[in-house]
Amino acid sequence: MKHDTLAFRKVWRVGANIDTDALAPGAYMKHGIEVIAAHCLEVHRPDFATGVKPGDVLVAGPNFGIGSSREQAADALKQLGIAAVIAPSYSGLFFRNAFNLGLLLLTCPDAETLQEDETVQIDCEGTPQVKNSQGQILICHAVPSFLMDMVNAGGLVKVLKQRMADKALSQTDGFKEQSTQ
């Protein structure tokens, strides 16, 4: 899914300091991501994993993703179909893991003004903006193009595979040119 504009996304709200153990509970880490995702945020929002729909948006308070470095925390949100997380700040490890897995994170100082169940439109062209259902536009911090490339590709591994395929193709094309001369 290309993330230039995401329209009419339902907001799910959580508070500040949501840790990775709430996103990917330790008791389920021996299972696959499908099981882990089924328990995502259950300590804060028991209705979340069963109610969230692909394309919904998670809005959080500051320090989202604090705690351990487990990448399953971001992967659980991606598995559930979350289109983006919007928060004033993130843990550095969670931030990197999320983009590596292709999950869009928007850093928005005014994220907490967004309300539960409202719909938002996200515009990632240029400086990211979130337009709420009352028409208010929230300006987010810019997302570097290399991180947006990862989101649009579906994660870092997919970006690297594409680069390797492109490089192999260009080397093959170069070999063909040399052999015809």
N, C-alpha and C positions, 0 to 999 in steps of 0.2 A: 504494500500500500504506500503510495507516494504521499508525503505529508506536507504538501504545499498549503492546502486548505482542507481542514476537517470541519464539516458543518454539522450543526445540530447534534451535539454530543451530550448525553446525560451526565451530570455531575454526581459523583459519590464523594462524600466528605469524611475525612478523618482528622484527628488533631495533630498536635506537635509531637516530635520525638518518637515517631513510629519506628521501631527497630526491626532489624532483619529477622529476628525470631518470630515476630508477629506476621511477617510476610511469608516466611518459610519456616514453620515451626519445627524445632529440632526433633521432636518425637516422630516426625514423618520423613526425616532426611534419608532413611534407609530405603525409601520407596522412590518410584519415578516421579517426574514432574507433574503428571496428571493428579496423583494423590496429594502431593505437596500443595498444588494449586487449589485443590478442593478444601484446604484448611487455611488458605490465605486470609489473613486479617480476622480470623474467627474470634480472637480475644477482644477485638474492638468492634467488629461489625459481623455478628453471626450470620447475617443475611447476605453478606458481600459475595462470596464465591458462588452461591446458588442464584443470586439475583443479577449479577453483573452481566451485561451483554457485550458482544464484540463491538468495539468502537466507543464504548463509554470512557469517561475521563475520571481519573482519581485526583482529587484536590486535597492537599495536606497542609498542615502547619509547618513551621520551621524544623529543620534537622531530620528530614525524612530519610529513612534508610540507615540510621545509625546502628552500630553494633558490629556484627561480624562481617567478614568479607564474602560470605556465601553468595555466589552468583544466582542461586536458586531463588533468592528473594525477588530479583528483577524478572527472572524467568517465569515465576509463578504469575506475575501480573501480565506478562506477555501471553502466557498460556491461556489466561482467562479472557484475552482479547482487549485489554486496556489499550486505548489508542495513544494516551499520553498521561503523564503525571505532571501536575502543576503545583508548585510549592515555592515558598520564599527561599528555602535553602535545602541542601542535600548533604549527606555524608559523602566524602570524596570517593570512597571505595564503591558505594552504591552507584554514584553518578557514573563512574567509569564502567562498572559492570552493566548497567542499564544500556548505555550506548553500544557497548561491545555486543550485546544481544539484540540490538535494534529497537529498544524501547525509548520513545521520545520523552525527554524530561524538559520541562520549561521552568526556568527560574523566574518567578514573578513576585515581586515584593508585595503586591496587593492580592495574592491568591486567596487569602482567607475571606475576601469580600464575596467570593463566589458561593452560591447557596446550594444546599442539597437538592437534588432532583431538577434543578434548572438546566436548560440546555445552553450550550456555548458553541461558538464558532471559533476555530483556531486558524490563524493565518500565519504560516511560517515563511512566507515570501519576504525577504529582507529581515527587518526586526520583528520577531514573533509578537503577535498580538492575540489576545483573547477577548472576544466580544460576548458579553453576557446577555441574558434574555431581556434586560431593560435597555440594551443598546450601549451600555458603558463599555469602553475599550480599556483593557488593562495591557500595559506594555511590559513585555518580558525581556530578559537579558538575551542578547544575540547568541545564537548557537553557531559555532564555527562550521564552515561548510563541510569539513571532513567528518564531523560528527553527524551532520544531516545526511551525508552520503551513506554512513553506516546505518542510520535509521531507515532510509529509503531502500537500501539493499537487503535489509533484514538482519544486519549484524556484521561484525568485523570479519568473521570467517567467510561470509559470502562475498564481502568486498575483496578479501585476499584471493579467494578462488577466482573471482572475475579478473583481477589484475594478473594472476598467473596465466589464465586462459588467454587474455589479451596479449601478454608478453609472448606466449608460445605461438600465437597466431602471427604476431609481427615478425618473430624469428623465422617462422615457416615462410611467410611472404618474402622476407629478405633472402632466404635460401633459394626460393623459386626465381627471384630476380637475378641472383648470381648465376644460377645454373642455365639460364636462358641467354646469357650474354656471351 
